[in-house]
């Protein structure tokens, strides 16, 4: 049973993941929804529940929008990290 509130879409963007107290890393987004993103990552030392800052661009044809979001690590797998973005409704 699907528990997602918003549909996932394939993503072709790079996400800058800023780790607390560490240098940020560029990661490739595999899919994106209104309140979550799955990024391909190596071992960044992230744990479920960790808070990170994200910055990514979405190309809307003639316009490219830059988004900055706070996210919580929802899960970590060998292939990447699932991030749940916060404060979506307020932006």
N, C-alpha and C positions, 0 to 999 in steps of 0.2 A: 504494500500500500504506500503510495506516494504521500509524503508529509510536507512537501514544499508548498509555500504560499505563492511563489512566483516561478514562472517558467525559466528554465536554464537555456541560455543561448551559447552557441559556440563563440569563442572570443578569439580575436586576432589582435591582441594588444599586449603590451608589456606593462607589468605592474611593478612599481617601486615599493618595496616592503621595508619600512623603517622599523628596526628592532629596538626595543627600549635599551638605551645605554650602549648601543652598538652601531656600526655603520649599516646603512641601508643596502639592500640588494635588489638587483633587477631580476624579475622572474617573468616567465611567460604564462599568461592566463590561458587555461584550457576551456573553461566555461564561466559564464557570468549570468547572474540574475539580479533582480532589483535589490536584494539584500544579502547576496553572497557571491563569492568568487572562489574557484579552485585554481591554484597556481602550481605550476611545476617547480619543485624546489629540490635542492640537495639538502643535506642535513644542516639546517640553520639553527638547531638547538631549540626549536619552538616546542612548547608543550600545550596540550589542550587547556584552554582557559587563558592563555597568554594574550595580552593586548598589543596590537601593532598598529602603525599608521600606514595607510595606503595612498598612493598617488598613481593615477592612470588616465589615459586619454581615450575618449570614445569618438570615433570619426562618424559624423552624421551627414556625410556628403560634402556639402560646401562648408560646413562648420565642424570644427573639432572642439569638443568640450573636455576640459581638464577637471577631474574629480579627485577630491581628497576626502578620505573617510577613515574613521577609527574602526578597527575590526578585532574580533575575538577569534582565536584559533578554535575551530569546531572539531577538527580531526587532522591527524598527521598520518600519512601512509608512505610507502616507499616511493610512490610516483609523485607525491606532492602534498600540498596542505590546503584544507578547506577552511575558508575564512568567512565568518558571518559579520557583515557590516552593520554598524550601529548608527542610530540617528538618521536613518534614511528619510523618514516622514517629515522631519523638520527642515529638510534642505530643498 
